[in-house]
């Protein structure tokens, strides 16, 4: 359903993919522009009013697009789908500021973009979204279950944690568009799993696996440099030689890319912020000047729900209740924390992620002269799975209170998941312009404005309208029975919260 370029920075991320698929070379910041095809596409799509000032060219915001006559919207969609493919290789006046990103995600997607080069732009983007989004969800499911097993979280509490994780709208906001941020989220849990294994049973093979996973992360995004201390934990536990093995693997696999950054941009990360004169002194001043209380509150809210590039919001009261339940579960976990390697590694990983978020916040604050006081919402998603798993691990150790807090959390997230579709996303892109509508208004809109809604969605969204509705109703039909089944299991006093953990010790 996501309209073209409504995903965070998607126009520029796809421009990276397209440059690789058409030239089979890596773009360079300041030298690689968007293609003329992508630049011209802005004539025909609707964009968020938040983005319009940054395009530096005329564009149509969603509100104006909704008011266009149907024939004009149909003509725009036809023009979008018939942009000459030869323009894929022609430069535009707009520089691609995402050319600084590490290359792995784009190298993976580029062959598929090449194979679909004869398709329309919207069909190509949809294809890559599906490949990246579905692949990310499968990897996240596998990795999260692996981390849950290592933490000793099984049974109904594991199911509840998975339910919450996969009900988070911002998870999909960060993963279901073309961007390297999508792969960061499953990478985090696989990395923690590899480090836990290398610390619990140190061996050269496990040390090498952790180092390879770390190297892959560094080739996905430079912000993962913050995790480097953790990858050396296992080797130093056993013997210094394993540290040399880890360093050697990182140097061979990820070293060439970061050497390229040093040669081209004279710094390791190669990001725009570090290539624009922001140094330690500027970051130190930003760290002192940032209003951290408001910044942390904003990051906590946007980590749960943000309406893509339109930056619409969910009910602040609902999000505050969710955050209160998370805080309560975190306190219960802290009171019954166990000094297992898995829990310690996960906590260190969360701490390093928070340090990275603080650094990103300081960079944004300094680069924008104080205009941005918090990291963007997609940066927080790497914390989602580890934090939720630890919270439910804590709840599993408090049989009475934990049971009811888990039930309240699941019920609240089921409501958020349903409301995200019914009251937020479909209305947002279907022409309903009031972001805070009452249920009666929405009911009238769904029943009386169906023709207008379908007309807008069919021209605005990349996917075919029938498939959109099939998937929409599939979500709404499976969510209630899944919620009821999970609540029933949580409420059953005869059902254990956990089965045996990895070492055979019986937990609650």
C-alpha positions in Angstrom: 0.0 0.0 0.0 2.9 2.4 0.7 2.8 5.1 -1.9 6.0 5.6 -4.0 8.7 7.5 -2.0 6.6 7.6 1.2 9.2 5.3 2.8 11.9 7.1 4.7 14.4 8.5 2.2 13.3 5.7 -0.2 13.8 7.9 -3.3 17.5 8.2 -2.6 18.0 4.6 -1.3 16.5 3.3 -4.5 18.6 5.7 -6.5 21.7 3.9 -4.9 20.3 0.5 -6.1 19.5 1.9 -9.5 23.0 3.3 -9.9 24.6 -0.1 -9.0 22.2 -2.0 -11.4 22.9 0.4 -14.3 26.6 1.1 -13.9 27.8 -1.8 -11.7 29.8 0.6 -9.7 29.5 2.1 -6.2 28.2 5.7 -6.0 30.3 8.5 -4.5 28.9 11.3 -2.3 28.9 14.6 -4.1 29.5 13.0 -7.5 26.5 10.6 -8.0 23.1 12.2 -8.8 19.7 10.6 -8.9 18.6 9.4 -12.3 16.4 11.5 -14.5 13.8 8.8 -14.2 13.5 9.2 -10.5 13.7 13.0 -10.7 10.9 13.1 -13.2 8.7 10.7 -11.2 8.1 13.5 -8.7 5.9 15.1 -11.3 3.4 12.4 -11.0 3.4 11.1 -7.4 2.0 12.6 -4.1 4.5 13.4 -1.4 4.4 14.4 2.2 4.3 18.1 2.9 7.3 17.4 5.3 9.4 16.4 2.2 8.4 19.1 -0.2 10.9 21.8 1.0 13.8 19.3 0.6 13.1 18.4 -3.0 13.8 22.0 -4.2 11.4 21.5 -7.1 7.6 21.6 -7.6 5.7 18.6 -6.2 2.1 17.7 -5.1 1.3 17.0 -1.5 -1.2 14.3 -0.5 -4.0 16.8 0.4 -3.8 18.3 -3.1 -3.5 14.9 -4.8 -6.7 13.8 -3.1 -8.6 16.7 -4.5 -7.6 16.1 -8.1 -10.3 14.9 -10.5 -10.1 11.1 -11.0 -9.1 11.5 -14.6 -6.1 13.6 -13.6 -4.9 11.0 -11.1 -5.3 8.2 -13.6 -3.3 10.3 -16.1 -0.6 10.8 -13.6 -0.3 7.1 -12.8 -0.1 6.3 -16.5 2.6 8.9 -17.0 4.5 7.5 -14.0 4.3 4.0 -15.4 5.4 5.1 -18.9 8.5 7.1 -18.0 11.1 6.1 -20.7 13.5 3.4 -19.3 16.4 5.2 -21.0 16.1 7.9 -18.4 17.4 5.4 -15.8 20.9 6.1 -17.1 20.6 9.9 -17.4 21.7 12.2 -14.5 19.4 14.7 -12.8 20.3 17.9 -11.1 19.7 16.3 -7.6 22.7 14.8 -5.8 22.0 11.4 -4.1 22.9 12.0 -0.4 22.5 8.3 0.4 25.5 7.5 -1.8 27.6 7.5 1.5 25.9 4.3 2.8 27.6 1.0 3.1 26.9 -1.2 0.0 25.7 -4.6 1.0 22.0 -4.1 0.9 22.2 -2.3 -2.4 24.5 -5.0 -3.9 21.9 -7.6 -2.9 19.0 -5.8 -4.5 20.8 -4.5 -7.6 20.6 -7.8 -9.6 16.8 -8.0 -9.0 16.5 -4.4 -10.2 18.5 -5.3 -13.3 16.2 -8.3 -14.0 13.1 -6.2 -13.7 14.5 -3.2 -15.6 11.8 -3.6 -18.3 9.0 -3.2 -15.8 7.5 0.2 -14.8 9.1 2.1 -12.0 6.3 1.4 -9.5 6.4 -2.3 -10.3 10.2 -2.4 -9.8 10.0 -0.6 -6.5 7.2 -2.9 -5.3 9.2 -6.0 -6.2 12.3 -4.8 -4.3 10.1 -3.9 -1.3 8.6 -7.3 -1.2 11.9 -9.1 -1.5 13.5 -6.9 1.2 10.5 -6.7 3.5 9.5 -10.4 3.5 13.1 -11.5 3.7 13.7 -9.2 6.7 10.6 -10.5 8.5 11.6 -14.1 8.0 15.1 -13.4 9.2 13.8 -11.4 12.2 11.5 -14.3 13.1 14.3 -16.9 13.0 16.8 -14.7 14.8 14.4 -13.5 17.5 13.3 -17.1 18.3 17.0 -18.0 18.5 17.7 -15.2 21.0 14.6 -16.2 23.0 15.9 -19.7 23.3 19.3 -18.5 24.4 17.7 -16.3 27.0 15.5 -19.2 28.2 12.3 -17.6 27.1 10.0 -20.2 25.7 6.3 -21.3 25.8 3.5 -18.8 25.9 5.7 -15.9 27.1 7.8 -16.3 24.0 4.6 -16.3 21.8 3.5 -13.1 23.6 6.8 -11.4 23.0 6.7 -12.3 19.3 3.2 -11.1 19.1 4.2 -7.7 20.4 7.3 -7.4 18.3 5.4 -8.1 15.0 2.5 -5.8 16.0 4.8 -2.7 16.0 3.9 -0.4 13.1 7.4 1.2 13.1 8.9 -2.2 12.6 7.2 -2.3 9.2 7.7 1.4 8.6 11.5 0.8 8.9 11.6 -2.5 6.9 9.0 -2.4 4.2 10.6 0.1 1.9 13.9 0.1 0.1 16.6 1.1 2.6 19.6 -0.5 4.3 17.9 0.1 7.7 15.7 -2.9 7.0 18.5 -5.4 7.4 19.8 -3.8 10.6 16.9 -5.1 12.6 17.4 -8.9 12.0 21.1 -8.4 12.0 21.0 -7.3 15.6 19.5 -10.5 16.9 21.7 -12.7 14.8 24.8 -10.8 16.0 23.7 -11.1 19.7 23.1 -14.9 19.1 26.6 -15.2 17.6 28.3 -13.3 20.5 26.4 -15.3 23.1 27.5 -18.6 21.5 31.1 -17.4 21.3 31.1 -16.5 25.0 29.3 -19.5 26.3 31.5 -22.0 24.5 34.5 -20.2 23.1 35.9 -21.9 20.0 37.6 -20.7 16.8 34.6 -21.5 14.7 32.2 -19.6 16.9 34.6 -16.7 17.1 34.9 -16.6 13.4 31.1 -16.7 13.0 30.6 -13.7 15.3 33.3 -11.8 13.4 31.7 -12.6 10.0 28.3 -11.4 11.3 30.0 -8.2 12.6 31.7 -7.7 9.2 28.4 -8.1 7.4 26.8 -5.5 9.7 29.6 -3.0 8.9 28.9 -3.6 5.3 25.2 -2.8 5.9 25.6 0.5 7.8 28.5 2.3 9.4 26.4 3.1 12.6 27.0 -0.5 13.6 30.6 0.4 14.4 29.3 0.9 17.9 29.0 -2.8 18.4 32.7 -3.5 17.8 33.5 -3.8 21.5 31.0 -6.6 21.9 32.3 -8.8 19.0 35.7 -8.9 20.9 34.1 -10.1 24.1 34.2 -13.8 23.3 37.8 -13.8 22.0 39.1 -12.0 25.1 37.2 -14.4 27.4 39.3 -17.3 26.2 42.6 -16.1 24.6 44.1 -13.1 22.9 44.7 -15.2 19.7 41.0 -15.3 19.1 41.0 -11.5 19.2 43.5 -11.4 16.4 41.3 -13.9 14.5 38.3 -11.5 14.9 40.3 -8.5 13.9 41.7 -10.3 10.8 38.2 -11.4 9.6 36.9 -7.8 10.1 39.9 -6.4 8.2 39.5 -8.7 5.3 35.7 -8.5 4.9 34.8 -5.0 5.9 38.2 -3.3 5.8 38.3 -2.4 2.1 35.0 -0.5 2.4 36.2 1.6 5.3 39.6 2.1 3.7 37.7 3.5 0.7 35.9 5.9 3.0 39.2 7.2 4.4 40.7 7.7 1.0 37.6 9.4 -0.5 36.2 11.3 2.5 39.1 11.3 5.0 37.1 9.6 7.7 36.0 6.1 8.6 32.2 6.4 8.3 32.0 8.5 5.2 28.6 10.0 6.3 27.5 13.5 5.3 27.7 14.7 8.9 31.3 13.6 9.3 32.3 14.9 5.9 30.8 18.4 6.5 33.1 19.5 9.3 31.4 18.2 12.4 34.1 17.1 14.8 34.5 16.1 18.5 34.2 19.7 19.7 30.8 20.2 17.9 29.5 16.9 19.2 30.5 17.8 22.7 28.7 21.1 22.6 25.7 19.4 21.1 25.6 16.8 23.8 25.4 19.5 26.5 22.8 21.6 24.6 20.4 18.8 23.7 17.2 18.8 25.8 17.6 15.1 26.6 14.4 14.6 28.5 12.2 15.8 25.6 14.5 14.0 23.2 14.2 10.6 24.9 10.5 11.0 25.2 10.2 11.8 21.5 12.3 8.8 20.5 10.3 6.5 22.8 7.0 7.6 21.2 8.2 7.5 17.6 9.9 4.2 18.1 6.4 2.7 18.5 4.4 4.6 15.9 5.2 7.0 13.1 3.1 7.3 9.9 6.0 6.9 7.5 7.2 10.1 5.8 3.9 11.8 6.6 4.9 11.6 10.3 1.4 11.3 11.6 1.0 10.2 15.1 -0.9 7.7 17.2 -2.8 8.6 20.4 -0.2 9.9 22.9 -2.2 8.4 25.8 -2.1 4.9 24.2 1.6 5.1 23.6 2.2 6.4 27.2 0.4 3.3 28.6 2.5 1.1 26.4 5.7 2.7 27.6 4.5 2.5 31.2 3.9 -1.3 30.8 7.4 -1.6 29.2 8.9 0.3 32.1 7.1 -1.9 34.6 8.2 -5.1 32.9 11.7 -3.7 32.8 11.7 -3.1 36.5 10.4 -6.6 37.2 13.1 -8.0 35.0 15.8 -6.0 36.8 14.6 -7.3 40.2 15.0 -10.9 39.1 18.0 -10.4 36.7 20.2 -13.5 36.4 23.9 -13.3 35.6 23.7 -15.6 32.6 26.0 -14.9 29.6 23.0 -14.5 27.3 21.3 -11.9 29.5 24.6 -10.0 30.0 25.4 -9.9 26.3 21.9 -8.8 25.4 22.1 -6.0 28.0 25.5 -4.9 26.7 24.1 -4.9 23.2 21.1 -2.7 24.3 23.5 -0.3 26.1 25.7 0.0 23.0 22.7 0.7 20.9 21.6 3.4 23.3 25.1 4.9 23.0 24.8 4.8 19.2 21.4 6.6 19.4 22.9 9.3 21.7 25.7 9.8 19.2 23.3 10.0 16.2 21.1 12.5 18.1 24.2 14.7 18.8 25.2 14.5 15.1 21.7 15.5 14.0 21.5 18.3 16.5 24.9 19.7 15.5 24.3 19.3 11.7 20.9 21.1 11.9 22.0 23.8 14.3 19.5 22.5 16.9 16.5 22.0 14.6 16.5 18.2 15.2 16.8 17.1 18.8 16.2 13.4 18.5 17.4 10.5 16.3 15.0 9.5 13.5 12.5 6.7 14.4 14.0 4.0 12.2 17.2 4.1 14.2 15.4 2.7 17.3 14.1 -0.5 15.7 17.3 -2.4 16.5 16.3 -2.2 20.1 12.8 -3.7 19.6 13.4 -7.4 19.7 16.1 -7.5 22.4 14.1 -5.2 24.8 10.8 -6.9 24.3 12.4 -10.3 24.9 14.0 -9.2 28.1 10.8 -7.6 29.3 8.8 -10.8 28.8 11.6 -12.8 30.3 11.2 -10.6 33.4 7.4 -11.1 33.4 7.9 -14.9 33.1 9.7 -14.8 36.5 6.7 -13.1 38.3 4.0 -15.7 37.8 1.1 -13.6 39.2 1.9 -10.0 38.3 3.8 -11.0 35.2 0.8 -12.9 33.8 -1.6 -9.9 34.0 0.9 -7.4 32.8 1.6 -9.7 29.8 -2.2 -9.9 29.1 -2.6 -6.1 29.3 0.4 -5.7 26.9 -0.9 -8.1 24.4 -4.4 -6.6 24.4 -3.0 -3.1 24.0 -0.8 -4.1 21.1 -3.6 -6.0 19.4 -5.6 -2.8 19.5 -2.7 -0.7 18.1 -2.2 -3.2 15.3 -5.9 -3.1 14.3 -6.2 0.6 14.6 -3.0 1.2 12.6 -4.8 -0.2 9.6 -8.4 0.7 10.2 -8.0 4.2 11.7 -4.6 5.3 10.4 -2.9 3.9 7.4 -5.8 3.1 5.0 -7.5 6.5 5.8 -4.1 8.3 5.5 -3.6 7.1 1.9 -7.2 6.7 0.9 -8.1 10.4 1.1 -9.4 10.8 4.6 -7.6 14.0 5.7 -8.4 14.2 9.5 -5.6 12.3 11.3 -7.6 12.3 14.6 -11.0 11.2 13.4 -13.6 9.7 15.7 -15.0 6.2 15.1 -18.3 7.5 13.7 -16.5 9.7 11.2 -14.4 6.7 10.0 -17.5 4.5 9.7 -19.2 7.0 7.5 -16.1 7.4 5.4 -15.7 3.6 5.0 -19.4 3.1 4.0 -20.2 6.2 2.0 -16.8 7.2 0.3 -15.8 3.7 -0.9 -15.6 4.7 -4.6 -13.5 7.7 -3.9 -11.2 5.8 -1.6 -10.7 3.0 -4.1 -10.0 5.4 -6.9 -7.3 7.1 -4.8 -5.7 3.9 -3.6 -5.6 2.4 -7.1 -3.6 5.3 -8.5 -1.5 6.1 -5.4 -0.4 2.7 -4.3 2.1 0.6 -6.2 0.3 -2.7 -5.6 -3.0 -3.8 -7.3 -6.0 -2.8 -5.3 -7.6 -6.3 -5.1 -4.4 -7.7 -3.6 -4.2 -4.8 -1.1 -7.8 -5.6 0.1 -7.1 -9.3 0.3 -4.1 -8.8 2.5 -5.9 -6.1 4.5 -8.8 -8.4 5.4 -6.4 -11.3 6.0 -4.7 -9.2 8.7 -8.0 -8.2 10.3 -9.4 -11.7 10.2 -6.4 -13.4 11.8 -5.6 -10.7 14.4 -8.6 -11.3 16.7 -8.4 -15.1 17.0 -4.6 -14.9 17.5 -5.2 -12.4 20.3 -7.9 -14.5 21.9 -5.8 -17.7 21.8 -2.8 -16.0 23.3 -4.8 -14.3 26.1 -6.4 -17.6 26.9 -3.0 -19.3 27.2 -1.7 -16.5 29.3 -4.7 -16.5 31.6 -4.6 -20.3 32.1 -2.9 -20.9 35.5 -2.2 -24.5 34.5 0.0 -23.5 31.6 3.6 -23.0 32.4 5.1 -19.7 31.3 8.3 -21.4 30.2 9.5 -24.9 29.3 13.0 -26.0 30.2 15.8 -23.6 29.3 18.9 -24.5 27.4 20.6 -26.1 30.4 17.6 -28.1 31.5 16.8 -25.9 34.5 13.0 -25.6 35.1 11.8 -22.0 35.2 8.3 -20.7 36.1 
